[in-house]
Amino acid sequence: MAGPLGLSENLWEVLACPCDAHDAVVADEQDQMIVCTVCQRRFPVRDGVPVMLLDEALFPPAVEG
């Protein structure tokens, strides 16, 4: 069964950010990205494959305030 971003539920159970904190991730359906719940790095999903490489990660947009 497909979960968020079209990835399987089984894959979501094991996905984690490769950062030192190695924590859980969530889906950003609007931007089609996987987001770390700790460091907020954003990982793309290309052709249905999550690219969980720190070199490919994007940092969150700067928050003005």
A tleap script that builds the chain and sets N, CA, C and O, in Angstrom:
source leaprc.protein.ff14SB
mol = sequence {
  NMET ALA GLY PRO LEU GLY LEU SER GLU ASN
  LEU TRP GLU VAL LEU ALA CYS PRO CYS ASP
  ALA HIE ASP ALA VAL VAL ALA ASP GLU GLN
  ASP GLN MET ILE VAL CYS THR VAL CYS GLN
  ARG ARG PHE PRO VAL ARG ASP GLY VAL PRO
  VAL MET LEU LEU ASP GLU ALA LEU PHE PRO
  PRO ALA VAL GLU CGLY
}
set mol.1.N position { 0.839 -1.180 0.000 }
set mol.1.CA position { 0.000 0.000 0.000 }
set mol.1.C position { 0.884 1.244 0.000 }
set mol.1.O position { 1.881 1.306 0.720 }
set mol.2.N position { 0.518 2.217 -0.800 }
set mol.2.CA position { 1.305 3.441 -0.910 }
set mol.2.C position { 0.997 4.389 0.239 }
set mol.2.O position { -0.155 4.567 0.637 }
set mol.3.N position { 2.053 4.986 0.756 }
set mol.3.CA position { 1.942 5.972 1.818 }
set mol.3.C position { 2.200 7.361 1.252 }
set mol.3.O position { 2.026 7.590 0.054 }
set mol.4.N position { 2.615 8.288 2.109 }
set mol.4.CA position { 2.909 9.644 1.648 }
set mol.4.C position { 3.956 9.653 0.535 }
set mol.4.O position { 4.864 8.823 0.513 }
set mol.5.N position { 3.816 10.587 -0.369 }
set mol.5.CA position { 4.719 10.770 -1.506 }
set mol.5.C position { 4.785 9.546 -2.410 }
set mol.5.O position { 5.714 9.419 -3.208 }
set mol.6.N position { 3.822 8.650 -2.300 }
set mol.6.CA position { 3.775 7.456 -3.133 }
set mol.6.C position { 4.740 6.364 -2.713 }
set mol.6.O position { 4.895 5.365 -3.415 }
set mol.7.N position { 5.393 6.546 -1.564 }
set mol.7.CA position { 6.336 5.546 -1.063 }
set mol.7.C position { 5.588 4.520 -0.223 }
set mol.7.O position { 4.560 4.836 0.376 }
set mol.8.N position { 6.090 3.317 -0.179 }
set mol.8.CA position { 5.402 2.258 0.561 }
set mol.8.C position { 5.421 2.531 2.066 }
set mol.8.O position { 6.345 3.153 2.590 }
set mol.9.N position { 4.396 2.059 2.732 }
set mol.9.CA position { 4.307 2.196 4.195 }
set mol.9.C position { 5.505 1.513 4.864 }
set mol.9.O position { 6.024 2.013 5.863 }
set mol.10.N position { 5.941 0.382 4.322 }
set mol.10.CA position { 7.093 -0.325 4.899 }
set mol.10.C position { 8.357 0.521 4.827 }
set mol.10.O position { 9.166 0.508 5.755 }
set mol.11.N position { 8.529 1.252 3.739 }
set mol.11.CA position { 9.699 2.110 3.609 }
set mol.11.C position { 9.651 3.246 4.632 }
set mol.11.O position { 10.674 3.586 5.226 }
set mol.12.N position { 8.467 3.836 4.843 }
set mol.12.CA position { 8.329 4.914 5.819 }
set mol.12.C position { 8.702 4.450 7.223 }
set mol.12.O position { 9.179 5.247 8.031 }
set mol.13.N position { 8.492 3.185 7.516 }
set mol.13.CA position { 8.819 2.666 8.846 }
set mol.13.C position { 10.323 2.664 9.117 }
set mol.13.O position { 10.734 2.711 10.276 }
set mol.14.N position { 11.147 2.612 8.076 }
set mol.14.CA position { 12.598 2.530 8.263 }
set mol.14.C position { 13.348 3.782 7.823 }
set mol.14.O position { 14.543 3.903 8.095 }
set mol.15.N position { 12.679 4.716 7.152 }
set mol.15.CA position { 13.366 5.927 6.716 }
set mol.15.C position { 13.801 6.763 7.917 }
set mol.15.O position { 13.039 6.950 8.865 }
set mol.16.N position { 15.025 7.258 7.864 }
set mol.16.CA position { 15.544 8.159 8.893 }
set mol.16.C position { 16.560 9.077 8.241 }
set mol.16.O position { 17.184 8.722 7.241 }
set mol.17.N position { 16.720 10.245 8.807 }
set mol.17.CA position { 17.698 11.194 8.304 }
set mol.17.C position { 19.103 10.656 8.556 }
set mol.17.O position { 19.368 10.094 9.618 }
set mol.18.N position { 20.009 10.825 7.585 }
set mol.18.CA position { 21.371 10.360 7.776 }
set mol.18.C position { 22.253 11.317 8.591 }
set mol.18.O position { 23.454 11.083 8.721 }
set mol.19.N position { 21.672 12.385 9.138 }
set mol.19.CA position { 22.460 13.313 9.943 }
set mol.19.C position { 22.887 12.639 11.250 }
set mol.19.O position { 22.433 11.539 11.563 }
set mol.20.N position { 23.749 13.295 11.997 }
set mol.20.CA position { 24.257 12.717 13.245 }
set mol.20.C position { 23.137 12.368 14.227 }
set mol.20.O position { 23.251 11.399 14.978 }
set mol.21.N position { 22.070 13.144 14.223 }
set mol.21.CA position { 20.948 12.877 15.133 }
set mol.21.C position { 20.175 11.632 14.707 }
set mol.21.O position { 19.556 10.968 15.539 }
set mol.22.N position { 20.209 11.312 13.398 }
set mol.22.CA position { 19.572 10.114 12.843 }
set mol.22.C position { 18.152 9.936 13.373 }
set mol.22.O position { 17.841 8.947 14.036 }
set mol.23.N position { 17.313 10.898 13.073 }
set mol.23.CA position { 15.960 10.878 13.617 }
set mol.23.C position { 14.927 10.655 12.520 }
set mol.23.O position { 15.254 10.528 11.340 }
set mol.24.N position { 13.688 10.611 12.945 }
set mol.24.CA position { 12.560 10.335 12.057 }
set mol.24.C position { 12.376 11.439 11.013 }
set mol.24.O position { 12.851 12.563 11.177 }
set mol.25.N position { 11.683 11.088 9.951 }
set mol.25.CA position { 11.377 12.031 8.884 }
set mol.25.C position { 9.869 12.067 8.659 }
set mol.25.O position { 9.141 11.146 9.029 }
set mol.26.N position { 9.427 13.155 8.042 }
set mol.26.CA position { 8.017 13.322 7.694 }
set mol.26.C position { 7.927 13.751 6.234 }
set mol.26.O position { 8.916 14.183 5.641 }
set mol.27.N position { 6.756 13.630 5.674 }
set mol.27.CA position { 6.536 14.001 4.277 }
set mol.27.C position { 6.063 15.442 4.169 }
set mol.27.O position { 5.218 15.889 4.944 }
set mol.28.N position { 6.609 16.154 3.213 }
set mol.28.CA position { 6.096 17.460 2.815 }
set mol.28.C position { 5.445 17.228 1.452 }
set mol.28.O position { 6.100 17.313 0.413 }
set mol.29.N position { 4.163 16.937 1.478 }
set mol.29.CA position { 3.436 16.580 0.252 }
set mol.29.C position { 3.416 17.739 -0.741 }
set mol.29.O position { 3.471 17.513 -1.950 }
set mol.30.N position { 3.339 18.972 -0.252 }
set mol.30.CA position { 3.264 20.128 -1.138 }
set mol.30.C position { 4.524 20.250 -1.988 }
set mol.30.O position { 4.436 20.468 -3.196 }
set mol.31.N position { 5.694 20.113 -1.368 }
set mol.31.CA position { 6.958 20.260 -2.087 }
set mol.31.C position { 7.545 18.922 -2.538 }
set mol.31.O position { 8.608 18.888 -3.159 }
set mol.32.N position { 6.852 17.816 -2.227 }
set mol.32.CA position { 7.324 16.484 -2.607 }
set mol.32.C position { 8.727 16.209 -2.065 }
set mol.32.O position { 9.621 15.773 -2.789 }
set mol.33.N position { 8.891 16.479 -0.764 }
set mol.33.CA position { 10.172 16.291 -0.104 }
set mol.33.C position { 9.981 15.495 1.177 }
set mol.33.O position { 8.887 15.444 1.739 }
set mol.34.N position { 11.070 14.873 1.627 }
set mol.34.CA position { 11.121 14.208 2.924 }
set mol.34.C position { 11.896 15.150 3.846 }
set mol.34.O position { 12.963 15.639 3.475 }
set mol.35.N position { 11.368 15.406 5.044 }
set mol.35.CA position { 11.946 16.400 5.938 }
set mol.35.C position { 12.333 15.756 7.259 }
set mol.35.O position { 11.542 15.026 7.857 }
set mol.36.N position { 13.565 16.030 7.718 }
set mol.36.CA position { 14.028 15.533 9.017 }
set mol.36.C position { 13.339 16.315 10.127 }
set mol.36.O position { 13.218 17.538 10.045 }
set mol.37.N position { 12.892 15.625 11.152 }
set mol.37.CA position { 12.209 16.276 12.262 }
set mol.37.C position { 13.175 16.966 13.220 }
set mol.37.O position { 12.735 17.698 14.107 }
set mol.38.N position { 14.482 16.752 13.064 }
set mol.38.CA position { 15.467 17.383 13.943 }
set mol.38.C position { 16.219 18.501 13.227 }
set mol.38.O position { 16.135 19.660 13.633 }
set mol.39.N position { 16.948 18.168 12.171 }
set mol.39.CA position { 17.794 19.169 11.507 }
set mol.39.C position { 17.049 19.954 10.426 }
set mol.39.O position { 17.563 20.951 9.920 }
set mol.40.N position { 15.854 19.514 10.075 }
set mol.40.CA position { 14.996 20.160 9.070 }
set mol.40.C position { 15.546 20.098 7.649 }
set mol.40.O position { 15.055 20.798 6.763 }
set mol.41.N position { 16.566 19.261 7.425 }
set mol.41.CA position { 17.027 19.071 6.046 }
set mol.41.C position { 15.898 18.455 5.237 }
set mol.41.O position { 15.061 17.720 5.762 }
set mol.42.N position { 15.891 18.772 3.943 }
set mol.42.CA position { 14.843 18.317 3.046 }
set mol.42.C position { 15.478 17.453 1.965 }
set mol.42.O position { 16.460 17.843 1.333 }
set mol.43.N position { 14.906 16.283 1.768 }
set mol.43.CA position { 15.445 15.311 0.816 }
set mol.43.C position { 14.448 15.095 -0.314 }
set mol.43.O position { 13.261 14.887 -0.062 }
set mol.44.N position { 14.926 15.141 -1.574 }
set mol.44.CA position { 14.018 14.962 -2.702 }
set mol.44.C position { 13.624 13.499 -2.902 }
set mol.44.O position { 14.304 12.580 -2.445 }
set mol.45.N position { 12.528 13.322 -3.583 }
set mol.45.CA position { 12.110 11.996 -4.043 }
set mol.45.C position { 12.152 12.072 -5.568 }
set mol.45.O position { 11.417 12.845 -6.182 }
set mol.46.N position { 13.025 11.258 -6.170 }
set mol.46.CA position { 13.188 11.283 -7.625 }
set mol.46.C position { 12.731 9.964 -8.221 }
set mol.46.O position { 13.239 8.897 -7.875 }
set mol.47.N position { 11.779 10.054 -9.107 }
set mol.47.CA position { 11.232 8.864 -9.773 }
set mol.47.C position { 10.804 7.812 -8.754 }
set mol.47.O position { 11.012 6.617 -8.961 }
set mol.48.N position { 10.203 8.265 -7.650 }
set mol.48.CA position { 9.701 7.349 -6.634 }
set mol.48.C position { 10.758 6.808 -5.687 }
set mol.48.O position { 10.483 5.906 -4.896 }
set mol.49.N position { 11.979 7.360 -5.764 }
set mol.49.CA position { 13.079 6.890 -4.911 }
set mol.49.C position { 13.528 8.037 -4.003 }
set mol.49.O position { 13.920 9.092 -4.500 }
set mol.50.N position { 13.478 7.848 -2.689 }
set mol.50.CA position { 13.967 8.903 -1.794 }
set mol.50.C position { 15.491 9.001 -1.864 }
set mol.50.O position { 16.196 7.998 -1.752 }
set mol.51.N position { 15.982 10.217 -2.049 }
set mol.51.CA position { 17.426 10.453 -2.131 }
set mol.51.C position { 17.875 10.963 -0.755 }
set mol.51.O position { 17.878 12.165 -0.489 }
set mol.52.N position { 18.250 10.023 0.102 }
set mol.52.CA position { 18.577 10.343 1.491 }
set mol.52.C position { 20.082 10.514 1.676 }
set mol.52.O position { 20.698 9.838 2.500 }
set mol.53.N position { 20.658 11.419 0.906 }
set mol.53.CA position { 22.089 11.705 0.972 }
set mol.53.C position { 22.272 13.127 1.489 }
set mol.53.O position { 21.613 14.048 1.008 }
set mol.54.N position { 23.158 13.317 2.462 }
set mol.54.CA position { 23.383 14.659 2.998 }
set mol.54.C position { 23.845 15.623 1.911 }
set mol.54.O position { 23.502 16.805 1.949 }
set mol.55.N position { 24.622 15.133 0.938 }
set mol.55.CA position { 25.091 15.986 -0.152 }
set mol.55.C position { 23.955 16.470 -1.048 }
set mol.55.O position { 24.096 17.490 -1.723 }
set mol.56.N position { 22.847 15.762 -1.064 }
set mol.56.CA position { 21.703 16.115 -1.896 }
set mol.56.C position { 20.637 16.893 -1.114 }
set mol.56.O position { 19.680 17.399 -1.700 }
set mol.57.N position { 20.803 16.983 0.188 }
set mol.57.CA position { 19.791 17.611 1.043 }
set mol.57.C position { 19.754 19.113 0.856 }
set mol.57.O position { 20.762 19.757 0.566 }
set mol.58.N position { 18.569 19.643 1.032 }
set mol.58.CA position { 18.368 21.094 1.006 }
set mol.58.C position { 18.066 21.543 2.419 }
set mol.58.O position { 17.436 20.816 3.186 }
set mol.59.N position { 18.509 22.729 2.763 }
set mol.59.CA position { 18.167 23.278 4.074 }
set mol.59.C position { 16.847 24.020 3.951 }
set mol.59.O position { 16.481 24.469 2.864 }
set mol.60.N position { 16.128 24.151 5.067 }
set mol.60.CA position { 14.837 24.841 4.995 }
set mol.60.C position { 15.027 26.295 4.587 }
set mol.60.O position { 16.083 26.879 4.831 }
set mol.61.N position { 14.007 26.879 3.966 }
set mol.61.CA position { 14.107 28.295 3.627 }
set mol.61.C position { 14.287 29.125 4.895 }
set mol.61.O position { 13.756 28.777 5.950 }
set mol.62.N position { 15.025 30.205 4.790 }
set mol.62.CA position { 15.240 31.092 5.943 }
set mol.62.C position { 13.916 31.703 6.369 }
set mol.62.O position { 13.098 32.101 5.540 }
set mol.63.N position { 13.730 31.766 7.649 }
set mol.63.CA position { 12.511 32.367 8.188 }
set mol.63.C position { 12.809 33.802 8.556 }
set mol.63.O position { 13.720 34.091 9.332 }
set mol.64.N position { 12.023 34.695 7.982 }
set mol.64.CA position { 12.215 36.109 8.298 }
set mol.64.C position { 11.453 36.450 9.557 }
set mol.64.O position { 10.362 35.928 9.786 }
set mol.65.N position { 12.000 37.298 10.354 }
set mol.65.CA position { 11.248 37.641 11.548 }
set mol.65.C position { 12.012 38.514 12.400 }
set mol.65.O position { 11.535 38.912 13.462 }
savepdb mol mol.pdb
quit
